[in-house]
Amino acid sequence: MADDDNRILPGLTRAVTFGAIGGGGLVIVFVVAGWSRSDASAVAFSLAALVFGFGLTVWASTLLLGESLAGMHATLDRDWNAADTQWAMAILTIVGAAGMVSASVVTILLGG
């Protein structure tokens, strides 16, 4: 349990940083590649929203079906942990959210 507590803040910090760099970076890369600011912003925001939506959907699904999936995996002799999956999907959700915010902020800073 102590390991879980020690990985929360660094994991969240890495997720926010990765999402912010990814979302804002995509806008900048697309603009440098010749796209209009609005198109670059729309695509970068949409990609970040895709990651956010996937993470949120799978996270919610593991909350609802975690025990059933764990029972199925135990029957199949596979090592699976619902808590680890929830943590991974929470990280994806945070990456997506940070990417959406970053894409929006970079677009505003670029004058779009």
Secondary structure as a PSIPRED ss2 file (coil, helix, strand):
# PSIPRED VFORMAT (PSIPRED V4.0)

   1 M C   1.000  0.000  0.000
   2 A H   0.000  1.000  0.000
   3 D H   0.000  1.000  0.000
   4 D H   0.000  1.000  0.000
   5 D H   0.000  1.000  0.000
   6 N H   0.000  1.000  0.000
   7 R H   0.000  1.000  0.000
   8 I H   0.000  1.000  0.000
   9 L H   0.000  1.000  0.000
  10 P H   0.000  1.000  0.000
  11 G H   0.000  1.000  0.000
  12 L H   0.000  1.000  0.000
  13 T H   0.000  1.000  0.000
  14 R H   0.000  1.000  0.000
  15 A H   0.000  1.000  0.000
  16 V H   0.000  1.000  0.000
  17 T H   0.000  1.000  0.000
  18 F H   0.000  1.000  0.000
  19 G H   0.000  1.000  0.000
  20 A H   0.000  1.000  0.000
  21 I H   0.000  1.000  0.000
  22 G H   0.000  1.000  0.000
  23 G H   0.000  1.000  0.000
  24 G H   0.000  1.000  0.000
  25 G H   0.000  1.000  0.000
  26 L H   0.000  1.000  0.000
  27 V H   0.000  1.000  0.000
  28 I H   0.000  1.000  0.000
  29 V H   0.000  1.000  0.000
  30 F H   0.000  1.000  0.000
  31 V H   0.000  1.000  0.000
  32 V H   0.000  1.000  0.000
  33 A C   1.000  0.000  0.000
  34 G C   1.000  0.000  0.000
  35 W C   1.000  0.000  0.000
  36 S C   1.000  0.000  0.000
  37 R H   0.000  1.000  0.000
  38 S H   0.000  1.000  0.000
  39 D H   0.000  1.000  0.000
  40 A H   0.000  1.000  0.000
  41 S H   0.000  1.000  0.000
  42 A H   0.000  1.000  0.000
  43 V H   0.000  1.000  0.000
  44 A H   0.000  1.000  0.000
  45 F H   0.000  1.000  0.000
  46 S H   0.000  1.000  0.000
  47 L H   0.000  1.000  0.000
  48 A H   0.000  1.000  0.000
  49 A H   0.000  1.000  0.000
  50 L H   0.000  1.000  0.000
  51 V H   0.000  1.000  0.000
  52 F H   0.000  1.000  0.000
  53 G H   0.000  1.000  0.000
  54 F H   0.000  1.000  0.000
  55 G H   0.000  1.000  0.000
  56 L H   0.000  1.000  0.000
  57 T H   0.000  1.000  0.000
  58 V H   0.000  1.000  0.000
  59 W H   0.000  1.000  0.000
  60 A H   0.000  1.000  0.000
  61 S H   0.000  1.000  0.000
  62 T H   0.000  1.000  0.000
  63 L H   0.000  1.000  0.000
  64 L H   0.000  1.000  0.000
  65 L H   0.000  1.000  0.000
  66 G H   0.000  1.000  0.000
  67 E H   0.000  1.000  0.000
  68 S H   0.000  1.000  0.000
  69 L H   0.000  1.000  0.000
  70 A H   0.000  1.000  0.000
  71 G H   0.000  1.000  0.000
  72 M H   0.000  1.000  0.000
  73 H H   0.000  1.000  0.000
  74 A H   0.000  1.000  0.000
  75 T H   0.000  1.000  0.000
  76 L C   1.000  0.000  0.000
  77 D C   1.000  0.000  0.000
  78 R C   1.000  0.000  0.000
  79 D C   1.000  0.000  0.000
  80 W C   1.000  0.000  0.000
  81 N C   1.000  0.000  0.000
  82 A H   0.000  1.000  0.000
  83 A H   0.000  1.000  0.000
  84 D H   0.000  1.000  0.000
  85 T H   0.000  1.000  0.000
  86 Q H   0.000  1.000  0.000
  87 W H   0.000  1.000  0.000
  88 A H   0.000  1.000  0.000
  89 M H   0.000  1.000  0.000
  90 A H   0.000  1.000  0.000
  91 I H   0.000  1.000  0.000
  92 L H   0.000  1.000  0.000
  93 T H   0.000  1.000  0.000
  94 I H   0.000  1.000  0.000
  95 V H   0.000  1.000  0.000
  96 G H   0.000  1.000  0.000
  97 A H   0.000  1.000  0.000
  98 A H   0.000  1.000  0.000
  99 G H   0.000  1.000  0.000
 100 M H   0.000  1.000  0.000
 101 V H   0.000  1.000  0.000
 102 S H   0.000  1.000  0.000
 103 A H   0.000  1.000  0.000
 104 S H   0.000  1.000  0.000
 105 V H   0.000  1.000  0.000
 106 V H   0.000  1.000  0.000
 107 T H   0.000  1.000  0.000
 108 I H   0.000  1.000  0.000
 109 L H   0.000  1.000  0.000
 110 L C   1.000  0.000  0.000
 111 G C   1.000  0.000  0.000
 112 G C   1.000  0.000  0.000
